[in-house]
Amino acid sequence: MEIEKIETNLKRNLYLHASRKKFSSSDKNIENQVIRINPEFTFQKILGFGGALTESSCYVLSKMDKNIANEILEEYFAENKLNYQFCRLSIASCDFSLESYSYSHKNDLSDFSIQHDLKYVIPTIKSAQNVNKKLQFLSSPWSPPAFMKDNHLLFGGGKLLPQYRKLWADYLVKYVLQYQSYGIPISYMTIQNEPNAKQMWESCLYSSAEEADLLKNYLYPTFKRNGLPTQFLIWDHNKDIVLERNMETLIENNAFDYVKGIAFHWYTGGHFDSLERLHHLFPTLLLFHTEGCTGYSHFKPQDELFNAEMYAYEIMEDFNHGVNAFIDWNLVLDFKRWSESC
């Protein structure tokens, strides 16, 4: 067996060198130097890794030298590189969009259009697809159009008004169909990004019962009626209460059969016990880490190795506790411009 050994200088955050060493079962006194592989034990299926193509990421890539932008996409999506299998997309605008927007502003959706996404988002997606033909897409709404909400705003939380639940399902179907027309199939959709957070950016609040009702009585039948194979993930928020908030409500509302899996974010810490209990109690459900990053104040901006080790621990422990896919947040950002604006 051959493994790669990487030595680092922790004080200077530098990788010094990598070397390879061969081991065999006859080697002596190497108990602390060997990774033992037991192929007879199998666990959950790993679907892959990915990242988010927000409008900000797509814009940054579009402003780069074309060769550098292509190299970045190769590093992420090429089979002999990171081989990302997923991209997360926002349905209309999110907190990393260049501006707030919706695809429609009319009660009959007669003005529905994804024209805004044709400037930066869809061209970047097509470039990524040129690198990985099998790329899968997971889409998340940050907010319904303002006219569908009780606060009449895209941001600041608010709730989807009951009389617009069917129209909102129709809106999401139109989104999937129009993206599909550009050769971008939406394999998975979360019902709402962070449904338990009232944010200063695009957001919308749902109780677990409201998510279950929307899924069972509006989203699932509307998508099925239109022949769309998109599968739904609930929650899409921090994992500390992922089990307690969701599963009892799904079962009580007879909505369990309409859910493909659970999506969760990282920002409240490990909580790997929640994932393990969820995985063992409901082994047929997929578990997707859909968002995480080290871009917040309690991390160490100047200590990249510390952040990398912390993030690597999150990834490994997620998979050790039943997760099927891990999707990072923004693929690319202009850190210099962001720092100068703060």
N, C-alpha and C positions, 0 to 999 in steps of 0.2 A: 504494500500500500504506500502511496506517495502523497504527502500533504505539503502545503505551503506554510512556511513559518515567516511571519512578519514581525520585525523588531521595530520598536518605536522609542522615541525620546519623549517621555511624558512631560518633561519640563519645558521643552521647546515646541511641543505640538508638531513634531516632524516625523515622517516615516523615514527610517534610515535605509533599510534594504529588505528585500524578500529573498528567501532561499527555499529550496526543496530538499526534503530528506525522505529516504525510503525506509519503511519499517516492515518487519516480518514478525510472525508469531514466535520466532526463536530468539528475538532480541531480549536481552536481560536488563532488569533494573530501569524500565522505561514506563512504569505505571503512571507517572504524572505527565507524560509527554504524548499520550496516545488518545485519539478520538476513537471510541469503540462503536462500531456500526452493527446493529442487530437487524438484518433484513427480515427476519421472521416476524417482527412486530410491526404492524401497520396502524396508521391513525387516519386522520381526516385527509381528504383530497385537497391538495394545494392548487388553487386556480391561477395564482400568479400575483404579480405586483403591478403597480401603476401610479399615476400622478394626475393632477388636475390641470386641464387646459382652460384656465380662466381667461377672460378677455385681456387682463393685464399681461399674462404670460404670452398670449398670442401677439399682443401689441409689441412687447419687448423683442420677441423673435423676429417680427416683421421689420424692426428698425435696425437689426444687426446686419453685418456683412452676411450675404447669402450663404457663403461657404461655411462661416462659423455657425449660423443657424442650422444648416443641414448637418453639421458635425454634432451639434447638441442633440438633434433628433435621432441621429444614428446611435449616439451613446446611450440614449434612453431605450430605444425601441428595436434596435438591430438584434438578431438572434444571437450573435456572438458577442454582444455587449450586455447591457442590463436586461434586455429582452422583456421590457414592460409589455403586459398583456391587456392593461386596462387604461382608459382615460375617463376621468370624471368631468362632467360638463354641468354648467349651471343652466337652468331653464329660464331664459331671459336674464336680467342682471342680478349680480350678487355683490358682495362687499369688495371684490377685486375686479369689478367692471370699470370701464372708463367713465360711464355715466349710468344713471338709473333709467330703465326702460322696460316696457312690456311688449308683447307681440300683438296685443289687441286692446282697444279702448271702447268697444261697442258691445252692447248686450247680445247681439246676434253673431258676433265674431266675424262679421263680414269684412273687416279690415285686417284680419289676421295675416301676419307676415313675419318671417324670420330674416327680413332684409338686413337688419342691423348686424346680424351674425356673419353676413357675407363679406364684411370688410376685413376682419382679422381672424375670427374664430374658425369658420369653416375652411378657409384656405390653409390654416395651420393644421387642422385635423387631416385634410387631404394629404399634406406633406408627411404627417406621421403615418398615415395609411400606406404611403408609398414605401415606407421602411418596413412596416409590419402589416401585411395584408390581412392578418387574423385579429387585428386589434378590436377589442370589445369596449363598449361605451356604457357608462352608468351616469344617468342624469338626475339632478336634484333641483327642485324648485326652491327658491329663497322667498318668493312671495307671489301670490296671485295678483292680477291687475288691481289697481287701487279701487276701482268701482265695485269689485266683488267683496271688499272687506268692510268691516264695521267701523274702522278708523279712517277709511278712504285715503290711505297712504300705503306706499310700498314698504316703508320702514316703520320702526317703532312698534313692532309686534302687530297687534290687531288680530282679528279672527276672520276666517272665511264665513260670509253670511250663508245661512242654511239654504236660502233660495237660489244660491249660485253653485251649489255642489255639483249638479249635473253639468252646468255650463263649464265649470272648471275642469271636469273630466273630459268634456269635448275639446277644450283648449289644449289639454295635454296630449290628446290623440292627434290633433292637428300638428302639434310640435313634432311628434314622433314621425308622422307621415311626411312632413316637409323635410325633415332631416334624412329620412329614408330615401327621398327622391334625389338626394345628393350622394347616395351610396354610403350613408352613415347610419347603420342600424343601432337602435338603442336597446341593448340586451336587458338592462336593469334600470329601475327607477325607484328612488326613495320617495316616500310620500311628502316629506317636508324636511328641509335642512334645519336642524336644531329647533324642533317644535316646542321646546320648553324655554326658549330664550327670547326676551324682548330686546331687540338690538337697535342701535342707532342707524343701522343700515337695513337692507331688505330682510324682512323677517315676518313670520306669521306663527301664531300660537295654536296648538292643538292639544287637547287632552288625549289620553290613550283611547278613550271611548270614541272620540271624534275621529281619530285616525282609523280605528277599526270600522266605523260606520262608512267613512269615505271610501275605504278600500273595498269593503264587501258590497255595498249598495250602489256605488257610482263608478269607481275606477275600474275594478275588475270586469264588471259586465260591459262597460263601454268599450274597453280595449278588446275584449273577446268578441263583441259584436262587429268590431272593425277588423277582425282577423289579425291582431297584433300579438306577437309572442313575448312582448316585454314582460319581465317578471318583477314583482314588487318587493322592496325591502322596507321595513318599518323602522322607526326611531331616528336614526341618523344623528345621534347626539351622544353626549358623554356616557361612558360605560358603567359608571358607578351604580346607576339604578336601572341598568338595561333589563334585568330580569324582572324586578319588582314592578316596574311601571307597565310593562307590555304584555307579558304572557297571560296573566290572569284575565285581563280585559279581552284579549283575542279569543280565549276559550269561552268566556262568558257570553260574548257576542257572536259566537259561531263563525268567527272570521279567520280561524287558524288555517283553514284549507286554502285561503287566498294569498297567503304570505309565503314567499320563497326564502326569505331570510331576514336577518337583523343587521342593520348598519350601525356603526358606532364611531365616536371620535375619541381622541386621546386626552383632551386638555385638563381633565381632573385627575390624571395620574394612572397608575397601573391597574388596580382593581381586577387582577387576573382571576381572582376567585369567582367574580361575577360571570366571566366568560366560561370558566370551567363548569360551573353549575348549569349555565344555559346550554352548553354543548352536551352535557350528560343527560339533562332532562328532556331536551328536544334535539336529538342527534340528526334529524332530517333537515333542520334549518341550516342555511348557509350563514356564516358569520363574516362580515366584511368590515375591516377597518377602512373607513372612507375619508378620514381627514386627520392630519396631525402635522405639526411642524415645530421647530425650535425658535420661533420668531417672537417670543414674548419675554417680558422683563425679568421673570424669575429664572430664565436661562442665563448663560454666560456668553454674551455676544463675541467677546474677544478670545474665547476658549473653544475653538472649533473641535478639538479632539474630545473634550468633555461632552459637548453636545452630541457628537457623533456616537460616542460610547453609550450615552443615555438613550439615544434613539434606537441604536442597535439592540439594546436590552429590551426596549418596548417591542420591537419587531419579533425578536426571538421568543419572548414570553407570550406574546399573542399567539404565535403558531404552536407553542407548547401547550396552550390551553384551548385549542380547538378551532382557531381562526382559519378560514379558507382563502382569503385574499387581503392584501394590504395595499391601500391606495394613499399615496402621499398627497400633500396640498400642492400649491403652485409649482409647476415644473421649473419656471424661470421667472426671476424678478430683477428689477434694476435696483440693487441694494444701495448703490451710491446716491441715486436720485432720491430714494426714500429717506436715507439718512440725512441728506441735506435739507429735506423739507420738514423734518421733525424739530 
